[in-house]
Amino acid sequence: MAFENVTMPSIWDIPVAVGVPALLGQSIGAGVDASASTALAGVVQSWTINQAAKKWGIFNSSNKNVLSAAHVHGIEYESSYAVSDAPLEDGGFTSYNKVKAPYNARVTLVCDGSETGSSGLFSSLTSLISGLTGSSGTAVRQDFLNTLESVVADTNLYHVVTPERTYINANIVGYRWRRTSENGLTMLVAEVALQEVRKTAVSTFTNTAQPQGAAAVQGGTVQGTTPSTAVQTAVAGVMA
């Protein structure tokens, strides 16, 4: 059985809307409007990414995103507790305590060469034009890698920020990045590992006296010795 012929319209009834490119058969004015709408879609997408970057990422104590040159692709969080056990007779054991272990987090960032830390319509248009003209974002990616190398070596505390909850006091303990031909060699994907640091240690000996200032205490065992002649004469005189 042969398929029925389907007649195609001479002019496609494609609406001019945001993100819809111009097609053959549309008027020049419609093509201009479609091109403008496509550019506007890129600006809106860039603005949306900038707004999301304010709610996701790794921030310092000053509430500043330390890796603003990348988009947050994903966040993993791990929380666990350790139960202490003590052995008993006949191979038994008893559990007597439960302690919360430091949390671990992994933040996956994507750096494609666009500076997400900037905001505003002008920066969005600049980023869009840069992408259309094919200009390179090598400097942005280089700065991103240099920042990663510096923060992984310091001892500062950072916060993993999400819209629902912020996980505080974590140190960056490692990172790894990859670039593949499937996603484009200019797209750098980095995975940053963080571990919680607890600041709960308190000094309990603040007003202790100096050891050399302690008074002598005569409370030890004394070894017996033979008394001197003078002591023996004196004792003999007393006993007489």
Contacts in CASP RR format, 6 or more apart in sequence:
PFRMAT RR
TARGET T0000
AUTHOR 0000-0000-0000
METHOD contacts of the structure
MODEL  1
MAFENVTMPSIWDIPVAVGVPALLGQSIGAGVDASASTALAGVVQSWTIN
QAAKKWGIFNSSNKNVLSAAHVHGIEYESSYAVSDAPLEDGGFTSYNKVK
APYNARVTLVCDGSETGSSGLFSSLTSLISGLTGSSGTAVRQDFLNTLES
VVADTNLYHVVTPERTYINANIVGYRWRRTSENGLTMLVAEVALQEVRKT
AVSTFTNTAQPQGAAAVQGGTVQGTTPSTAVQTAVAGVMA
11 25 0 8 1.000
11 26 0 8 1.000
12 23 0 8 1.000
12 24 0 8 1.000
12 25 0 8 1.000
12 26 0 8 1.000
14 20 0 8 1.000
14 23 0 8 1.000
14 26 0 8 1.000
16 26 0 8 1.000
16 30 0 8 1.000
16 31 0 8 1.000
16 33 0 8 1.000
16 34 0 8 1.000
16 37 0 8 1.000
17 37 0 8 1.000
18 37 0 8 1.000
18 38 0 8 1.000
18 40 0 8 1.000
18 41 0 8 1.000
18 44 0 8 1.000
19 34 0 8 1.000
19 37 0 8 1.000
19 38 0 8 1.000
19 40 0 8 1.000
19 41 0 8 1.000
20 34 0 8 1.000
20 37 0 8 1.000
20 38 0 8 1.000
21 34 0 8 1.000
21 35 0 8 1.000
21 38 0 8 1.000
22 30 0 8 1.000
22 31 0 8 1.000
22 32 0 8 1.000
22 34 0 8 1.000
22 35 0 8 1.000
23 34 0 8 1.000
26 34 0 8 1.000
39 128 0 8 1.000
42 124 0 8 1.000
42 128 0 8 1.000
43 121 0 8 1.000
43 124 0 8 1.000
43 125 0 8 1.000
43 128 0 8 1.000
46 114 0 8 1.000
46 123 0 8 1.000
46 124 0 8 1.000
46 127 0 8 1.000
46 128 0 8 1.000
47 119 0 8 1.000
47 120 0 8 1.000
47 121 0 8 1.000
47 124 0 8 1.000
49 71 0 8 1.000
49 116 0 8 1.000
50 116 0 8 1.000
50 117 0 8 1.000
50 118 0 8 1.000
50 119 0 8 1.000
50 120 0 8 1.000
50 124 0 8 1.000
52 71 0 8 1.000
52 72 0 8 1.000
53 65 0 8 1.000
53 68 0 8 1.000
53 71 0 8 1.000
53 72 0 8 1.000
53 116 0 8 1.000
53 117 0 8 1.000
54 65 0 8 1.000
55 161 0 8 1.000
55 162 0 8 1.000
55 163 0 8 1.000
56 72 0 8 1.000
56 75 0 8 1.000
56 161 0 8 1.000
56 162 0 8 1.000
56 163 0 8 1.000
57 65 0 8 1.000
57 67 0 8 1.000
57 72 0 8 1.000
57 75 0 8 1.000
57 107 0 8 1.000
57 109 0 8 1.000
57 160 0 8 1.000
57 161 0 8 1.000
57 162 0 8 1.000
58 65 0 8 1.000
58 66 0 8 1.000
58 67 0 8 1.000
58 107 0 8 1.000
58 158 0 8 1.000
58 159 0 8 1.000
58 160 0 8 1.000
58 161 0 8 1.000
58 172 0 8 1.000
58 192 0 8 1.000
58 194 0 8 1.000
59 65 0 8 1.000
59 66 0 8 1.000
59 158 0 8 1.000
59 159 0 8 1.000
59 161 0 8 1.000
60 66 0 8 1.000
60 156 0 8 1.000
60 158 0 8 1.000
60 159 0 8 1.000
61 156 0 8 1.000
61 157 0 8 1.000
61 159 0 8 1.000
65 117 0 8 1.000
66 147 0 8 1.000
66 151 0 8 1.000
66 158 0 8 1.000
67 109 0 8 1.000
67 144 0 8 1.000
67 147 0 8 1.000
67 148 0 8 1.000
67 151 0 8 1.000
67 192 0 8 1.000
68 115 0 8 1.000
68 116 0 8 1.000
68 117 0 8 1.000
69 111 0 8 1.000
69 113 0 8 1.000
69 115 0 8 1.000
69 116 0 8 1.000
69 117 0 8 1.000
69 140 0 8 1.000
69 141 0 8 1.000
69 143 0 8 1.000
69 144 0 8 1.000
69 147 0 8 1.000
70 109 0 8 1.000
70 110 0 8 1.000
70 111 0 8 1.000
70 116 0 8 1.000
70 144 0 8 1.000
70 188 0 8 1.000
70 190 0 8 1.000
71 109 0 8 1.000
71 110 0 8 1.000
71 111 0 8 1.000
71 112 0 8 1.000
71 116 0 8 1.000
72 107 0 8 1.000
72 108 0 8 1.000
72 109 0 8 1.000
72 110 0 8 1.000
73 108 0 8 1.000
73 109 0 8 1.000
73 110 0 8 1.000
73 189 0 8 1.000
74 107 0 8 1.000
74 108 0 8 1.000
75 105 0 8 1.000
75 106 0 8 1.000
75 107 0 8 1.000
75 108 0 8 1.000
75 160 0 8 1.000
75 162 0 8 1.000
76 105 0 8 1.000
76 106 0 8 1.000
76 107 0 8 1.000
76 108 0 8 1.000
77 103 0 8 1.000
77 104 0 8 1.000
77 105 0 8 1.000
77 160 0 8 1.000
77 167 0 8 1.000
78 103 0 8 1.000
78 104 0 8 1.000
78 105 0 8 1.000
79 100 0 8 1.000
79 101 0 8 1.000
79 103 0 8 1.000
80 100 0 8 1.000
80 101 0 8 1.000
81 98 0 8 1.000
81 99 0 8 1.000
81 100 0 8 1.000
81 101 0 8 1.000
82 98 0 8 1.000
82 99 0 8 1.000
82 101 0 8 1.000
83 95 0 8 1.000
83 97 0 8 1.000
83 98 0 8 1.000
84 95 0 8 1.000
84 96 0 8 1.000
84 97 0 8 1.000
84 98 0 8 1.000
84 99 0 8 1.000
85 93 0 8 1.000
85 94 0 8 1.000
85 95 0 8 1.000
85 96 0 8 1.000
86 93 0 8 1.000
86 94 0 8 1.000
86 95 0 8 1.000
86 96 0 8 1.000
87 93 0 8 1.000
88 94 0 8 1.000
102 195 0 8 1.000
102 196 0 8 1.000
102 197 0 8 1.000
102 198 0 8 1.000
103 167 0 8 1.000
103 170 0 8 1.000
103 195 0 8 1.000
103 196 0 8 1.000
104 193 0 8 1.000
104 194 0 8 1.000
104 195 0 8 1.000
104 196 0 8 1.000
105 160 0 8 1.000
105 167 0 8 1.000
105 170 0 8 1.000
105 193 0 8 1.000
105 194 0 8 1.000
105 195 0 8 1.000
106 191 0 8 1.000
106 192 0 8 1.000
106 193 0 8 1.000
106 194 0 8 1.000
107 160 0 8 1.000
107 191 0 8 1.000
107 192 0 8 1.000
107 194 0 8 1.000
108 189 0 8 1.000
108 190 0 8 1.000
108 191 0 8 1.000
108 192 0 8 1.000
109 189 0 8 1.000
109 190 0 8 1.000
109 191 0 8 1.000
109 192 0 8 1.000
110 187 0 8 1.000
110 188 0 8 1.000
110 189 0 8 1.000
110 190 0 8 1.000
111 140 0 8 1.000
111 141 0 8 1.000
111 144 0 8 1.000
111 187 0 8 1.000
111 188 0 8 1.000
111 189 0 8 1.000
111 190 0 8 1.000
112 186 0 8 1.000
112 187 0 8 1.000
112 188 0 8 1.000
113 137 0 8 1.000
113 138 0 8 1.000
113 140 0 8 1.000
113 141 0 8 1.000
113 144 0 8 1.000
113 186 0 8 1.000
114 127 0 8 1.000
114 130 0 8 1.000
114 131 0 8 1.000
114 137 0 8 1.000
114 140 0 8 1.000
115 123 0 8 1.000
115 127 0 8 1.000
115 140 0 8 1.000
130 137 0 8 1.000
136 186 0 8 1.000
137 186 0 8 1.000
141 186 0 8 1.000
141 188 0 8 1.000
144 188 0 8 1.000
144 190 0 8 1.000
145 177 0 8 1.000
145 188 0 8 1.000
148 175 0 8 1.000
148 177 0 8 1.000
148 190 0 8 1.000
148 192 0 8 1.000
151 158 0 8 1.000
151 172 0 8 1.000
152 172 0 8 1.000
152 173 0 8 1.000
152 174 0 8 1.000
152 175 0 8 1.000
152 192 0 8 1.000
154 172 0 8 1.000
155 171 0 8 1.000
156 171 0 8 1.000
157 168 0 8 1.000
157 169 0 8 1.000
157 170 0 8 1.000
157 171 0 8 1.000
157 197 0 8 1.000
158 170 0 8 1.000
158 171 0 8 1.000
158 172 0 8 1.000
158 194 0 8 1.000
159 166 0 8 1.000
159 167 0 8 1.000
159 168 0 8 1.000
159 169 0 8 1.000
159 170 0 8 1.000
160 166 0 8 1.000
160 167 0 8 1.000
160 170 0 8 1.000
160 194 0 8 1.000
167 196 0 8 1.000
169 196 0 8 1.000
169 197 0 8 1.000
169 198 0 8 1.000
169 199 0 8 1.000
170 194 0 8 1.000
170 195 0 8 1.000
170 196 0 8 1.000
170 197 0 8 1.000
171 194 0 8 1.000
171 195 0 8 1.000
171 197 0 8 1.000
172 192 0 8 1.000
172 193 0 8 1.000
172 194 0 8 1.000
173 193 0 8 1.000
173 194 0 8 1.000
173 195 0 8 1.000
174 192 0 8 1.000
174 193 0 8 1.000
175 190 0 8 1.000
175 191 0 8 1.000
175 192 0 8 1.000
175 193 0 8 1.000
176 190 0 8 1.000
176 191 0 8 1.000
177 188 0 8 1.000
177 189 0 8 1.000
177 190 0 8 1.000
177 191 0 8 1.000
178 188 0 8 1.000
178 189 0 8 1.000
179 185 0 8 1.000
179 186 0 8 1.000
179 187 0 8 1.000
179 188 0 8 1.000
179 189 0 8 1.000
183 189 0 8 1.000
227 235 0 8 1.000
END
